[in-house]
Amino acid sequence: MKGVLEIDKEEFSEILEKTFSEIVHFFNSLDEISTQPNVKLEHQNLSYEGWGSKKVLEYFQQAVKPIISGSSGPKYWGFVTGGATPAALIGDFLATIYDQNTQRINQGGDISALLEVETVKMLLDFFSLPDSFAGGFVTGATMSNFTCLATARQWAGHQINKNYALEGVSSDDFVILSAEPHSSVVKCLSMLGIGSNNIVFVKKKDETREALDVEDLEQKLEFYKAKQIIISTSGGTVNTVDFDDMKSISILKEKYNFWWHIDAAFGGFANILDEYKHLLEGWENADSIAVDCHKWMNVPYENAVYFIRKEHSGLQMQVFQNSNAAYLGNPEDNFSYGNFTPENSRRFRALPVWFTLKAYGKKGYQNIVRNNIQNAQKFSVFVENHPALQLLSETRLNCVCFSLKENPEKSSTLLDIINENEKIFMTPTRLNNKAGIRAAFVNWRTSDKDLDVAFTEIQFALDKMDI
């Protein structure tokens, strides 16, 4: 008797056809799929014999599909969640089918690492960054920041003849300066043994801003000049998309010795539009940059890229090299991403990015970014003109922070009603000691009709609260 695995192999074409039909239906229905399904999944005991793929797919469609969120759709504005372009989906499907462990560029029969190098070059051109950077793909902004800050940590030790990758961090030889680090940066400091509490916070420009005060930064650079300094800056904060003054930091870099890291998870995309390039003027002088591709590039999770200056490649390899794996050869002679990134097992993450860049070019992404910025501006106008609402900050790019005008603390109740209605989804925030709501626009599908739905849903929630 044939086992279920053998039957699946024989019926693979039929199974794929059914799966493809499900994929197309989901893709074409995203405009209407619930943004926060209110259904629970019942537990099923594991089958000893196994069901086979067709029965599992049928069960999935009946029991699991109804609770799958339309988080990649046009009305999901929570966190900073992108969608997936058609070309990116094709690339991601093929990355799964080809199932490459993307490592060495000179490994016979496998060009995935070579295509990753090529994709990094395309991205450097896309962001108008110099080829003095090298890069690679990781799972998300957290691991991109981790790769950059791990190399920064090694640089700090190198300044005083210490190899932290070998010896560990055992002293307070260096200091981290930042004004409004993303939670992923703080998490990375914890994972790196630096300590998430060891950030020295730089003052912000004023109480309405999240960007650092350059004068206070210089004072701290002077005060800590006996230590090795790592500065983590924001190329767009997650709440208000505020940008640290890259141009001024570039000038300070000529005067002081420090590692400059930029978290540009989605704000880096401002550099592809001439009218917003000034926000990142000088970022090309950074030592490292983190960019999240599954946000504004609209490729499927998990996908991000890091850029680190090539002059630091030796330090980066000291951190990540597989020094005890003799079968991998000399890491200096045989380039492998396994010696430059946290993961030894690496999915072919460059492929969906390569596909979508090739398919739509820079112009296509300029259209996406401009459209999302216009979405945010129209949403802001609605808030400003509504008697019950107020903006909590200036809308600088693609995120809108707002609250109830009379009682901001009740904004969470308003948000609960909005999200529970399952038409749109936003996330809570807190800004300037006020509770609020944040809408983040990064999806290529979002249009005026989605905004109209949102305005109706917000008014419905306000009426329900009798406001």
C-alpha positions in Angstrom: 0.0 0.0 0.0 1.3 3.4 -1.0 2.0 5.9 1.8 0.6 9.4 1.8 3.9 10.9 0.9 4.1 8.7 -2.3 0.5 9.6 -3.1 1.3 13.3 -2.7 4.3 12.9 -5.1 2.1 11.3 -7.8 -0.7 13.8 -7.3 1.5 16.8 -7.0 0.3 18.6 -10.2 -3.3 18.3 -9.0 -2.5 19.5 -5.5 -0.6 22.5 -7.0 -3.6 23.4 -9.2 -5.8 23.4 -6.1 -3.3 25.4 -4.2 -2.8 27.8 -7.1 -6.5 28.4 -7.2 -6.5 29.2 -3.5 -3.6 31.6 -4.0 -5.3 33.5 -6.8 -8.6 33.7 -4.9 -6.8 35.2 -1.8 -4.8 37.6 -3.9 -7.8 38.9 -5.8 -9.9 39.1 -2.6 -7.5 41.0 -0.4 -9.5 44.2 -0.7 -12.4 42.6 1.2 -10.7 40.2 3.6 -11.1 41.0 7.3 -8.2 42.9 8.8 -8.8 41.3 12.2 -10.9 38.1 12.0 -12.7 37.4 15.3 -12.7 33.6 15.0 -10.8 31.0 17.0 -9.0 27.9 15.8 -10.0 24.6 17.3 -7.3 22.2 18.3 -6.9 19.1 16.3 -4.9 16.1 17.5 -2.0 15.0 15.3 -3.0 12.2 12.9 -0.6 9.2 13.2 -1.0 8.1 9.6 -1.2 11.7 8.1 -4.0 13.1 6.0 -2.2 13.8 2.8 -1.9 17.2 1.3 -5.3 17.4 -0.4 -7.2 16.7 2.8 -5.0 19.2 4.7 -5.7 21.9 2.1 -9.4 21.3 2.4 -9.3 21.5 6.2 -7.2 24.6 5.9 -9.7 26.3 3.7 -12.5 25.4 6.1 -11.0 26.0 9.5 -7.9 28.2 9.0 -8.6 30.4 6.1 -11.5 32.3 7.9 -9.1 33.5 10.6 -6.2 34.6 8.2 -5.9 38.3 8.4 -5.8 40.5 5.3 -2.6 42.0 6.7 -1.1 42.3 3.2 -4.2 44.2 2.0 -4.8 47.8 1.3 -6.6 48.7 4.6 -4.2 47.2 7.1 -2.3 50.1 8.4 -1.1 48.6 11.7 2.6 48.4 12.6 4.4 49.2 9.3 3.2 46.3 7.3 3.7 46.2 3.5 2.0 44.0 1.0 3.5 41.9 -1.7 3.7 42.9 -5.4 2.8 40.3 -8.0 6.5 40.1 -9.0 7.7 39.7 -5.4 5.2 36.9 -4.9 6.5 35.1 -8.0 10.1 35.5 -6.8 9.1 34.2 -3.3 7.3 31.2 -4.8 10.4 30.3 -6.8 12.7 30.9 -3.9 10.6 28.2 -2.1 10.6 25.8 -5.1 14.3 26.1 -5.8 15.1 25.9 -2.0 18.7 27.2 -2.2 20.9 27.6 0.9 22.4 30.9 -0.3 26.1 30.9 0.8 29.2 30.9 -1.4 29.6 32.9 -4.6 32.0 30.4 -6.2 30.1 27.2 -5.3 29.6 25.1 -8.4 26.0 24.8 -9.7 24.5 27.4 -7.3 24.2 31.0 -8.5 21.9 32.2 -5.7 24.7 34.0 -3.8 25.8 35.7 -7.0 22.3 36.9 -7.6 22.2 38.2 -4.0 25.4 40.2 -4.7 23.8 41.5 -7.9 20.6 42.4 -6.0 22.5 44.3 -3.4 24.2 46.3 -6.2 20.7 47.1 -7.6 19.5 48.3 -4.2 22.6 50.5 -3.7 21.7 52.1 -7.1 18.0 52.2 -6.1 18.8 54.1 -2.9 21.6 56.3 -4.5 24.2 54.8 -2.1 27.8 54.4 -3.2 29.4 51.0 -4.0 31.7 51.5 -1.0 28.9 49.5 0.8 28.5 45.8 0.8 25.3 44.1 1.8 23.3 41.0 2.3 19.8 39.7 3.2 18.5 38.7 6.6 15.0 38.0 8.1 14.0 41.5 9.0 15.0 44.9 10.5 15.9 43.3 13.8 18.5 41.1 12.2 19.7 43.8 9.9 20.2 46.1 12.9 21.8 43.2 14.7 24.3 42.5 11.9 25.3 46.2 11.7 25.5 46.7 15.5 27.5 43.5 16.0 30.0 44.8 13.5 30.0 48.2 15.3 30.7 46.4 18.6 33.7 44.7 17.0 34.9 48.0 15.6 34.7 49.5 19.1 36.9 46.7 20.5 39.3 47.0 17.6 40.0 50.7 18.5 41.5 49.5 21.8 43.0 46.2 20.6 40.2 44.0 21.9 38.4 41.3 20.0 34.9 41.1 21.5 33.9 38.3 19.2 36.6 36.1 20.9 36.8 37.7 24.4 33.3 38.9 25.0 32.2 42.3 26.2 33.6 42.6 29.7 33.8 46.3 30.3 32.3 49.7 29.6 34.9 50.6 27.0 32.2 52.0 24.6 29.0 54.0 24.7 25.8 53.9 22.6 24.2 57.3 21.8 20.7 57.6 20.4 17.6 59.8 20.7 14.6 57.6 19.7 15.9 54.0 18.9 13.4 51.5 17.5 12.6 48.7 19.9 14.5 46.3 17.6 17.7 48.3 18.2 17.2 48.1 21.9 16.6 44.3 21.5 19.8 44.0 19.5 21.8 45.6 22.3 20.4 43.0 24.7 21.3 40.1 22.4 24.8 41.5 21.8 25.6 41.6 25.5 25.9 45.4 25.4 22.8 45.8 27.5 19.5 47.4 26.5 19.8 49.8 29.5 23.2 51.1 28.4 22.0 53.6 25.9 22.9 57.2 26.6 19.9 59.2 25.3 20.5 62.3 23.3 18.1 65.1 23.8 15.4 65.6 21.1 15.0 68.8 19.1 11.9 69.8 21.2 9.0 68.1 22.9 7.1 67.7 19.6 10.0 66.0 17.8 11.6 62.5 17.9 14.8 63.6 16.0 18.0 64.2 18.1 19.3 67.6 19.0 22.6 68.0 17.2 24.1 70.4 19.7 23.4 67.9 22.6 24.9 65.1 20.5 28.1 67.1 20.0 28.3 67.8 23.7 28.0 64.1 24.4 30.6 63.3 21.8 33.0 65.6 23.5 32.1 64.3 27.0 32.6 60.6 26.0 35.5 61.1 23.6 37.8 58.9 25.8 35.4 56.0 25.0 34.6 54.2 21.8 31.3 55.6 20.5 28.5 54.0 18.5 25.7 56.3 17.4 22.4 54.8 16.3 20.3 57.2 14.4 16.8 57.2 12.8 16.2 57.4 9.1 12.6 57.7 9.9 11.2 57.0 13.4 8.5 54.4 13.6 5.9 56.7 15.1 6.2 60.0 13.2 8.8 59.2 10.6 11.1 61.9 12.0 14.7 62.0 10.6 17.8 62.7 12.5 20.0 65.4 10.9 22.2 63.3 8.6 24.0 66.2 7.1 25.1 67.6 10.5 26.1 64.1 11.7 28.2 63.8 8.6 30.1 66.9 9.6 30.5 65.7 13.2 32.0 62.5 11.8 34.9 64.5 10.3 35.6 65.9 13.8 35.0 62.8 16.1 35.7 59.1 15.8 32.5 57.1 16.1 30.6 54.3 14.3 27.5 55.7 12.7 24.5 53.4 12.2 21.2 54.4 10.6 18.0 52.5 11.1 16.2 53.3 7.9 13.8 50.4 7.9 11.2 52.2 5.8 12.3 55.8 5.9 15.2 55.0 3.6 12.7 54.9 0.7 12.4 58.7 1.0 15.7 58.9 -0.9 14.1 57.6 -4.1 12.0 60.8 -4.4 13.7 64.1 -5.3 11.3 66.0 -3.1 12.3 64.0 0.0 16.0 63.3 -0.6 17.0 66.2 1.8 15.7 64.0 4.7 18.6 61.7 4.2 21.3 64.0 2.9 24.6 62.7 4.2 23.5 59.2 5.0 26.0 57.9 2.4 28.7 58.7 5.0 27.3 56.2 7.6 29.2 53.0 8.5 26.0 50.9 8.4 22.4 51.1 7.3 19.4 48.8 8.0 16.5 48.6 5.5 13.4 46.4 5.8 12.3 45.1 2.5 9.0 43.6 3.7 7.8 47.1 4.5 7.9 49.7 1.7 9.4 47.4 -0.9 6.3 45.2 -0.6 8.0 41.8 -0.7 6.7 38.9 1.5 8.0 38.3 5.1 10.8 37.7 6.1 13.1 40.0 4.1 15.5 42.8 5.0 18.9 44.0 3.9 21.9 45.5 5.6 24.5 47.8 4.1 28.0 47.9 5.8 31.0 49.8 4.4 33.4 47.4 2.7 36.3 48.8 4.8 34.7 47.0 7.8 34.3 43.6 6.1 37.2 42.2 8.1 35.6 43.1 11.4 32.2 41.8 10.2 33.8 38.5 9.3 35.5 38.3 12.7 32.0 38.3 14.3 30.2 35.9 11.9 32.8 33.6 10.4 32.4 29.8 10.8 35.9 29.5 12.1 35.6 25.9 13.2 33.9 24.5 10.1 36.9 23.3 8.1 34.8 22.0 5.2 33.8 25.6 4.3 37.4 26.4 3.5 39.3 29.6 4.2 36.7 32.4 4.6 39.0 35.0 3.2 39.5 33.0 0.0 36.0 31.7 -0.4 33.4 34.4 0.1 30.3 33.0 1.9 27.4 34.9 3.3 27.6 32.4 6.2 30.7 34.3 7.3 29.0 37.7 7.1 25.5 37.2 8.5 24.0 35.6 11.6 22.4 32.7 9.8 24.2 29.6 8.5 21.1 28.4 6.8 19.9 31.1 4.5 16.8 31.3 2.3 17.1 32.7 -1.2 15.7 36.0 0.1 17.2 38.1 -2.7 15.0 36.5 -5.3 11.7 38.3 -4.5 13.5 41.6 -4.3 15.3 40.9 -7.6 12.0 40.0 -9.3 10.1 43.1 -8.1 13.0 45.5 -8.8 13.4 44.1 -12.3 9.6 44.1 -12.9 8.7 47.7 -11.7 12.0 49.6 -11.7 12.7 52.7 -9.7 9.8 54.5 -11.3 7.3 51.9 -10.1 8.5 52.3 -6.5 8.5 56.1 -6.8 4.8 55.8 -7.7 4.1 53.5 -4.7 5.9 55.7 -2.2 4.3 58.9 -3.6 0.9 57.3 -3.5 1.3 56.2 0.2 2.5 59.7 1.2 -0.6 61.1 -0.5 -2.7 58.6 1.4 -1.2 59.9 4.7 -1.7 63.5 3.7 -5.4 62.9 2.8 -5.9 61.0 6.1 -4.3 63.9 8.0 -6.6 66.4 6.3 -9.6 64.3 7.4 -8.3 64.3 11.0 -7.6 68.0 11.0 -11.0 68.9 9.7 -12.9 66.6 12.1 -14.2 68.3 15.3 -13.6 65.3 17.5 -10.0 64.4 16.4 -6.6 65.9 16.5 -3.2 65.2 15.1 -0.5 64.3 17.6 2.3 65.3 15.3 3.1 66.6 11.9 2.6 64.1 9.2 6.1 64.1 7.6 5.9 61.1 5.3 3.6 58.1 5.5 2.5 57.7 9.2 -0.4 59.6 10.8 -0.6 59.8 14.6 -3.9 61.1 15.9 -6.2 60.9 18.9 -9.5 62.1 20.3 -9.3 65.8 20.9 -11.2 66.1 24.2 -10.0 62.9 25.9 -7.0 61.4 24.3 -6.9 58.5 26.8 -10.1 57.2 25.3 -8.4 56.8 21.9 -7.8 53.1 22.8 -11.6 52.6 23.0 -12.1 54.3 19.7 -9.4 52.0 18.2 -10.9 48.9 19.6 -14.2 49.7 18.0 -12.6 50.4 14.7 -10.5 47.3 14.6 -13.2 45.0 15.9 -15.4 46.0 12.9 -12.7 44.2 10.7 -12.8 46.7 7.8 -9.5 48.5 8.6 -6.7 48.0 11.1 -4.5 50.5 12.9 -2.3 50.2 16.0 -2.1 52.2 19.3 0.7 54.7 20.0 1.7 57.1 22.6 3.3 60.5 21.8 4.1 63.5 23.9 2.4 61.7 26.9 -0.8 61.3 25.0 -2.5 58.1 24.0 -3.2 57.9 20.3 -3.7 55.9 17.1 -1.2 55.4 14.3 -2.0 54.6 10.7 1.0 53.6 8.6 0.7 53.6 4.8 3.1 51.3 3.0 0.9 49.1 0.9 1.0 49.3 -2.9 -2.7 48.7 -3.2 -4.0 51.4 -0.9 -6.2 53.9 -2.8 -8.8 56.7 -2.1 -11.6 54.1 -1.9 -9.8 52.5 1.1 -9.5 55.9 2.7 -13.2 56.5 2.3 -13.9 53.2 4.0 -11.7 54.3 6.9 -13.4 57.6 7.3 -16.8 55.9 7.4 -15.5 53.4 10.0 -14.0 56.1 12.2 -17.2 58.1 12.2 -19.2 54.9 13.0 -16.9 54.3 16.0 -17.3 57.9 17.1 -21.0 57.7 16.9 -21.0 54.5 18.9 -19.0 56.3 21.6 -21.5 59.1 21.4 -18.8 61.6 20.5 
